[in-house]
């Protein structure tokens, strides 16, 4: 394998479930539960190992719902009017 191919592969290193839990600030159990119910970040199996592609993680984060209007405005007591 050429040096250029290796550097390209190393930049695309797949994440372990432990690394994903750290990136998302979630417990390992919640990552495993999401995988069990086929929700959350798409994953690949390599033998018995589970891995996550960094681009899939980025896309998952980008597609999460956002809340609030992003301006820092507070909602009045009693709810929005």
KOLVEX-816541 format. One line per 8 residues: number of its first residue (from 1); their letters; for each residue x, y, z of C-alpha. Coordinates in Angstrom, 2 decimals. Example, Ala and Ser with C-alpha at 12.3 -4.5 7.8 and 13.67 -1.06 7.14 Angstrom:
1 = as = 12.30 -4.50 7.80; 13.67 -1.06 7.14
***
This chain:
1 = xxxxxxxx = 0.00 0.00 0.00; 1.41 3.40 -0.94; 2.15 6.03 1.72; -0.50 8.36 0.30; -3.16 5.66 0.53; -2.24 4.94 4.14; -2.47 8.59 5.19; -5.88 8.85 3.52
9 = xxxxxxxx = -7.06 5.77 5.39; -5.73 6.99 8.74; -7.63 10.27 8.33; -10.82 8.24 7.85; -10.31 6.04 10.93; -13.55 4.57 12.23; -14.63 5.34 15.80; -15.25 2.73 18.48
17 = xxxxxxxx = -18.42 2.78 20.59; -16.36 4.16 23.49; -15.09 7.02 21.35; -18.60 7.75 20.08; -19.92 7.86 23.65; -17.20 10.38 24.51; -17.89 12.53 21.42; -21.64 12.64 22.13
25 = xxxxxxxx = -21.23 12.93 25.92; -23.48 9.92 26.41; -23.11 6.72 28.34; -21.87 3.59 26.65; -25.15 1.92 27.63; -27.20 4.52 25.76; -25.04 4.08 22.65; -25.56 0.31 22.83
33 = xxxxxxxx = -29.30 0.68 23.43; -29.63 2.95 20.39; -27.78 0.37 18.31; -30.00 -2.44 19.61; -33.14 -0.57 18.54; -31.53 0.58 15.25; -31.64 4.27 16.05; -28.88 6.77 16.57
41 = xxxxxxxx = -25.69 6.88 14.53; -25.44 4.36 11.66; -22.76 1.75 12.33; -20.82 -0.99 10.61; -19.76 -4.36 11.93; -16.29 -5.67 11.24; -16.43 -9.19 12.53; -17.78 -8.81 16.06
49 = xxxxxxxx = -16.54 -5.20 16.35; -18.83 -2.21 15.91; -17.47 0.97 14.34; -18.83 4.40 13.40; -17.72 6.49 10.44; -16.81 10.06 11.48; -18.87 11.55 8.63; -21.94 9.60 9.81
57 = xxxxxxxx = -21.40 11.00 13.31; -21.15 14.55 11.93; -24.31 14.07 9.87; -26.16 12.60 12.86; -25.24 15.64 14.97; -26.20 18.05 12.17; -29.63 16.40 11.86; -30.48 16.59 15.56
65 = xxxxxxxx = -33.43 18.85 16.31; -32.62 22.25 17.73; -34.66 24.05 20.32; -35.09 27.75 20.93; -34.67 30.54 18.48; -30.91 30.85 18.95; -31.11 34.50 20.00; -30.93 33.93 23.73
73 = xxxxxxxx = -34.41 35.44 24.18; -36.21 34.05 27.17; -39.72 32.71 26.89; -42.05 34.72 29.20; -43.43 32.93 32.25; -46.62 31.18 31.37; -45.31 30.15 27.94; -45.01 31.79 24.55
81 = x = -47.67 34.23 23.49
***
